[in-house]
Amino acid sequence: MALNLSGFYQMVSQENMDAYLHALDINFALRKIVCLLHPSKEITHDPATGHMKIRTLTTFRNFNMDFTLGQAFSEDLGPVDGRVCETTVDWQGDKLVCVQKGEKENRGWTHWMEGDLLHLEMRVEGVVAKQVFKKVQ
């Protein structure tokens, strides 16, 4: 049975974000701004229907994902890097795995829980960045 990730999370750490953003062709100034941000995540998840919403909230820009697990959808990543990907998000064991097909190879992310910590690993073209969020409600 899949986990229910519903909740509000605040970032406690991140690593290798500049290299990840560079691999996405994000310009130097924007990379520096993004690396200074401390995003929060709000996740709503209905395990019965597989519907999820993931909101990443910052003082600079917010990013929303609204999807059904296992169903491919066209994802507009304009707020991130201006690209559109065909995205599929589904469970692989106890990890929520996203695959984004588009201009950049091997792009996607994985979420998993360890206690009250939500881990996020973001991948693109062999570069991996990690963020950890603490569940606060």
Long-range contacts (C-beta under 8 A, 24 or more apart in sequence): 1-47, 2-47, 2-69, 2-91, 2-94, 3-94, 3-113, 4-45, 4-47, 5-43, 5-45, 5-52, 5-96, 5-111, 5-113, 5-118, 6-43, 6-44, 6-45, 7-42, 7-43, 7-135, 7-136, 7-137, 8-40, 8-41, 8-42, 8-43, 8-135, 8-136, 8-137, 9-40, 9-41, 9-42, 9-43, 9-118, 9-133, 9-134, 9-135, 9-136, 10-38, 10-40, 10-133, 10-134, 10-136, 11-38, 11-39, 11-40, 11-41, 11-131, 11-132, 11-133, 12-117, 12-132, 12-133, 12-134, 13-130, 13-131, 13-132, 14-129, 14-130, 14-131, 14-132, 15-129, 15-130, 16-127, 16-128, 16-129, 16-130, 17-129, 17-131, 19-127, 19-129, 20-122, 20-124, 20-127, 20-128, 20-129, 21-129, 22-127, 23-104, 23-124, 23-125, 23-126, 23-127, 24-80, 24-81, 24-104, 24-124, 25-81, 26-81, 33-60, 34-60, 39-131, 40-133, 41-118, 41-133, 52-89, 65-89, 75-100
